[in-house]
Amino acid sequence: MASSRSTHTPASAGGTTLPSRSGRSTGGEAGDAARAAAQAPVMACSHLSLNVNGMPVSTEIEPRLLLVQLLRERLHLTGTHVGCDTGQCGACTVHMNGRAVKSCTLLALQAQGAEVTTIEGIAPAGGGLHPMQAAFHEHHGLQCGFCTPGMVMNAIDLVRTQPNLTEADVRSGLDGNLCRCTGYHNIVKAVLAGAGAMKGQS
């Protein structure tokens, strides 16, 4: 994997001044900002090794990097969405060591040595859709689709832990995943259908 660190140089770092609203250049504030940026402490990088969707990943990262940032910005697995940044919406849900987790609440370093699976990694190796993906498609469990990857990832884990799901189980189990456009009814139908398909597959 490519190295982790990217450097952003302020426009004023090379001595460029910024125009004021009156059209005159003013270098004072821009220069102060450049000096502050230059003096900001650089965080030491840490080495991270894990498997993502069955592939080994080894890279240097800043300790504060979130797991969702690693997946989206470094590995370009953008099916994992960022909705609220506070762990409330569930759009960033992935599997870590077989369990559903919200990747915006975890540091990437917390996944050291872990097996991480994203929505891109759940389809069978021979092609086609995972049974839960197929159920969401067949039962129209999505509209805009923004929440769907997180819903699917959480639903798969829910079926693994509670194979004989009821409608009440689904509604309770998906309580941490927010959808703003479907009204949830078709999502519940999709998860129950997906659960049945997963049981038949096993």
Secondary structure, DSSP 4 states (H G I P E B T S, - for coil): ---S------GGGGT--EE-TTS-EE-HHHHHHHHHHHHSPPPPPEEEEEEETTEEEEEEE-TT-BHHHIIIIIS--TTS--S-SSSSS-TTEEEETTEEEETTSSBGGGGTT-EEE-GGG-S-TTSS--HHHHHHHHTT--SS-SSHHHHHHHHHHHHHH-SS--HHHHHHHTTT---SSS-SHHHHHHHHHHHHHHHHH-
